[in-house]
Amino acid sequence: MAAAGYVQISLIWVAYAVAVALAFLAASITTFIWQTPRDRSAVVTIVAIISLTALLATVFLLPVDIALVSSTTDTALGVKKDWASSDRVDGILLTLKIVYYTLYSLDALLCLLVIPFAYFWYEEYDEVEEQEGSQTVASRIWGALRYTTAFILLIVIIFLVGFFVPAAGDREGKHFDLDFFKRLLNENNGEKALTFGLGLLITLGTLLYVIYTGAGLALFPISFIKSAPSVSAPQLYENTASQLEQNRERQRQLELRNAGRSDGMPAKDRRELDALAREERTLVRQHRLAGEAQGEGKSAIVRAWSKICAVFRPLKLIGGLLVVLLALLIWVSMLITGIDKAVNSVCKEHCGYILAHINVFQPINWIFVQTARVFPVDYVLMALLILLFFSSSISGVAAIGIRFLWVRIFQIRKGRTSPQALLIATVMLALMTLAINYAVAMMVAPQYATYGTQTFCDLPPQHPFARPDCSGASEAVKPCSEWADNNASRWHHNPQQTCTPTVMSTFLNRVTLNWPVFGAIDFWAQFAFLAVFLVVFLTALFRTPRVTTGGEDADEDAEADEEEGLLASTGRRFGATWQDITGRAPKPSGTDARAV
């Protein structure tokens, strides 16, 4: 039995190591795809890859946390497994704490020190001084360190405030009756300083999470649906070629009709000629994009890859629809949890609205509990859920850009993202990752994220079937919750010994209990997140994207939206996909030609 426990724990950590390796690969690909080729910096690239890998490693640790604490309990009997002794469980929790603190400290160090240094290192580069030889590596390092000093002082101030300022839990802890809460109070100033620092970063990240992740969760699935155009590349190529010919013929007619006029071209004809010239530029651009989309002038490998992408395009459409349904289900689940906590929390704002147990049916939490019966489906779903939030954050940053209030400072585009924008976006994603961990653990699946699949035996000692477990009385097996700790004396086995909360939930609850202001802000911000999602989703659903043709730097992705309609019929989309695969288009009718 002990060997089985060691094997299961080892497999969980091996799966996590594989996930981190894949995260490193994904971070590398993402960095090179988004970064502009003309303006790359080795330091910026390395820092961005390491930072993104650390972020993904942090978000993927929550499923590992849940899996490890769940593996210590026999779910059917409501007792700890034979190999899960107190020392063994404490060892598992200690390992998790070390990994958590390491990753969180690394994230904080990257956000507050390494990334600012890389930013100022890049800003210190001067091409003229480099050519003249007056700028050296040492001078750039010294210049970057001078500006980074302010961030070092910020770290010191945050630590000192958390170390010396008394936490609210120190004063109000005596008012809490639940043993679960009492164990969350800080025992030393060092841990209190750490919880204050990370609590502050979580709250800052929550403010970004409300705007960027809220909008991104609505736009991310729609981006999959948009990827299946209503007009195929071959059909668009032929239609634009026909329209170009008609446009240029009409321009020649106007010029010939007004040739030799002494008073010049009439104002009406001049306006029409100008409009035709603008239309010609748009058609030329569309014609070029359509040619590139079907591999014109490119190698056979590129053309084959385009056809492969066209084959999988219907799957992206179906996947987009499924993700839309999932996003709506997440929205409903978070709303239910938020209302449940606001109404039924045992301590309200004094502890960050911790909920002793779920009082209303919550679909996402129920799905995780049910899928836990088939190992390891629930852990895979949790990893995918966290990845969806992280991908939505990236989508939100790309759609909104980096702004100060309403002023856009940087824009995030594939192949056009400047090094400064890449570093700032990485800091924003790091802060949003902390907020995502809070949202998943406290709102999306609170009971599952706190205790996983753990259960306890709800049998009083005088029960005729009272045994060390619930064999013969399966109806007495109950899921673990914070409320179980307060009624420990009722049961044959103390739930404190059976129910082990995840390290992530313990840490988040400790932050919100010791610093209630952070907990209150983080909790009520979830309703703002739901409002942002709803507004953006409804707007994107009923509004076709518009194209900004404001100069030579106009975004090609935005220009391609002229050939797309969010509400185009599914049949036309699949027909367009088939034409992209075959490389042939039907003869354009007059209606189709005018529609492009």
Rosetta blueprint (number, residue, H / E / L):
1 M L
2 A H
3 A H
4 A H
5 G H
6 Y H
7 V H
8 Q H
9 I H
10 S H
11 L H
12 I H
13 W H
14 V H
15 A H
16 Y H
17 A H
18 V H
19 A H
20 V H
21 A H
22 L H
23 A H
24 F H
25 L H
26 A H
27 A H
28 S H
29 I H
30 T H
31 T H
32 F H
33 I H
34 W H
35 Q E
36 T L
37 P H
38 R H
39 D H
40 R L
41 S L
42 A H
43 V H
44 V H
45 T H
46 I H
47 V H
48 A H
49 I H
50 I H
51 S H
52 L H
53 T H
54 A H
55 L H
56 L H
57 A H
58 T H
59 V H
60 F L
61 L H
62 L H
63 P H
64 V H
65 D H
66 I H
67 A H
68 L H
69 V H
70 S H
71 S L
72 T L
73 T E
74 D E
75 T L
76 A L
77 L L
78 G L
79 V E
80 K E
81 K L
82 D L
83 W L
84 A L
85 S L
86 S H
87 D H
88 R H
89 V H
90 D H
91 G H
92 I H
93 L H
94 L H
95 T H
96 L H
97 K H
98 I H
99 V H
100 Y H
101 Y H
102 T H
103 L H
104 Y H
105 S H
106 L H
107 D H
108 A H
109 L H
110 L H
111 C H
112 L H
113 L H
114 V H
115 I H
116 P H
117 F H
118 A H
119 Y H
120 F H
121 W H
122 Y H
123 E H
124 E L
125 Y L
126 D L
127 E H
128 V H
129 E H
130 E H
131 Q H
132 E H
133 G L
134 S L
135 Q L
136 T L
137 V H
138 A H
139 S H
140 R H
141 I H
142 W H
143 G H
144 A H
145 L H
146 R H
147 Y H
148 T H
149 T H
150 A H
151 F H
152 I H
153 L H
154 L H
155 I H
156 V H
157 I H
158 I H
159 F H
160 L H
161 V H
162 G H
163 F H
164 F H
165 V L
166 P L
167 A L
168 A H
169 G H
170 D H
171 R H
172 E H
173 G H
174 K H
175 H H
176 F L
177 D L
178 L L
179 D H
180 F H
181 F H
182 K H
183 R L
184 L L
185 L L
186 N L
187 E L
188 N L
189 N H
190 G H
191 E H
192 K H
193 A H
194 L H
195 T H
196 F H
197 G H
198 L H
199 G H
200 L H
201 L H
202 I H
203 T H
204 L H
205 G H
206 T H
207 L H
208 L H
209 Y H
210 V H
211 I H
212 Y H
213 T H
214 G H
215 A H
216 G H
217 L H
218 A H
219 L H
220 F H
221 P H
222 I H
223 S H
224 F H
225 I H
226 K H
227 S L
228 A L
229 P L
230 S L
231 V L
232 S L
233 A H
234 P H
235 Q H
236 L H
237 Y H
238 E H
239 N H
240 T H
241 A H
242 S H
243 Q H
244 L H
245 E H
246 Q H
247 N H
248 R H
249 E H
250 R H
251 Q H
252 R H
253 Q H
254 L H
255 E H
256 L H
257 R H
258 N L
259 A L
260 G L
261 R L
262 S L
263 D L
264 G L
265 M L
266 P L
267 A H
268 K H
269 D H
270 R H
271 R H
272 E H
273 L H
274 D H
275 A H
276 L H
277 A H
278 R H
279 E H
280 E H
281 R H
282 T H
283 L H
284 V H
285 R H
286 Q H
287 H H
288 R H
289 L H
290 A H
291 G H
292 E H
293 A H
294 Q L
295 G L
296 E L
297 G L
298 K L
299 S L
300 A H
301 I H
302 V H
303 R H
304 A H
305 W H
306 S H
307 K H
308 I H
309 C H
310 A H
311 V H
312 F H
313 R H
314 P H
315 L H
316 K H
317 L H
318 I H
319 G H
320 G H
321 L H
322 L H
323 V H
324 V H
325 L H
326 L H
327 A H
328 L H
329 L H
330 I H
331 W H
332 V H
333 S H
334 M H
335 L H
336 I H
337 T H
338 G H
339 I H
340 D H
341 K H
342 A H
343 V H
344 N H
345 S L
346 V L
347 C L
348 K H
349 E H
350 H H
351 C H
352 G L
353 Y L
354 I L
355 L L
356 A L
357 H L
358 I L
359 N L
360 V L
361 F L
362 Q L
363 P H
364 I H
365 N H
366 W H
367 I H
368 F H
369 V H
370 Q H
371 T H
372 A L
373 R L
374 V L
375 F L
376 P L
377 V H
378 D H
379 Y H
380 V H
381 L H
382 M H
383 A H
384 L H
385 L H
386 I H
387 L H
388 L H
389 F H
390 F H
391 S H
392 S H
393 S H
394 I H
395 S H
396 G H
397 V H
398 A H
399 A H
400 I H
401 G L
402 I E
403 R E
404 F E
405 L L
406 W L
407 V E
408 R E
409 I E
410 F E
411 Q L
412 I L
413 R L
414 K L
415 G L
416 R L
417 T E
418 S L
419 P H
420 Q H
421 A H
422 L H
423 L H
424 I H
425 A H
426 T H
427 V H
428 M H
429 L H
430 A H
431 L H
432 M H
433 T H
434 L H
435 A H
436 I H
437 N H
438 Y H
439 A H
440 V H
441 A H
442 M H
443 M H
444 V H
445 A L
446 P H
447 Q H
448 Y H
449 A H
450 T H
451 Y H
452 G L
453 T L
454 Q L
455 T E
456 F E
457 C E
458 D L
459 L L
460 P L
461 P L
462 Q L
463 H L
464 P L
465 F L
466 A L
467 R L
468 P L
469 D L
470 C L
471 S L
472 G L
473 A L
474 S H
475 E H
476 A H
477 V E
478 K E
479 P E
480 C L
481 S L
482 E H
483 W H
484 A H
485 D H
486 N H
487 N L
488 A H
489 S H
490 R H
491 W L
492 H L
493 H L
494 N L
495 P H
496 Q H
497 Q H
498 T H
499 C L
500 T L
501 P L
502 T L
503 V H
504 M H
505 S H
506 T H
507 F H
508 L H
509 N H
510 R H
511 V H
512 T H
513 L H
514 N H
515 W L
516 P H
517 V H
518 F H
519 G H
520 A H
521 I H
522 D H
523 F H
524 W H
525 A H
526 Q H
527 F H
528 A H
529 F H
530 L H
531 A H
532 V H
533 F H
534 L H
535 V H
536 V H
537 F H
538 L H
539 T H
540 A H
541 L H
542 F H
543 R L
544 T L
545 P L
546 R L
547 V L
548 T L
549 T L
550 G L
551 G L
552 E L
553 D L
554 A L
555 D L
556 E H
557 D H
558 A H
559 E H
560 A H
561 D H
562 E H
563 E H
564 E L
565 G L
566 L L
567 L L
568 A L
569 S L
570 T H
571 G H
572 R H
573 R H
574 F H
575 G H
576 A H
577 T H
578 W H
579 Q H
580 D H
581 I H
582 T H
583 G L
584 R L
585 A L
586 P L
587 K L
588 P L
589 S L
590 G H
591 T H
592 D H
593 A H
594 R H
595 A H
596 V L
